[in-house]
């Protein structure tokens, strides 16, 4: 079984940029990053409450 090569990844990224546009992908990436930060912060807060 073969993994994803660099060429395949570039083609997928190109298709995403064509479909959604660069500005929308940038905002989606920012939203995803903020969600991950919030999740980590709440998980850390829960661990501190348990102690």
Secondary structure, 3 states (H helix, E strand, C coil): CCCCCHHHHHHHHHHHHHHHCHHHHHHHHHHHHHHHHHHHHHHHHHHHHHC
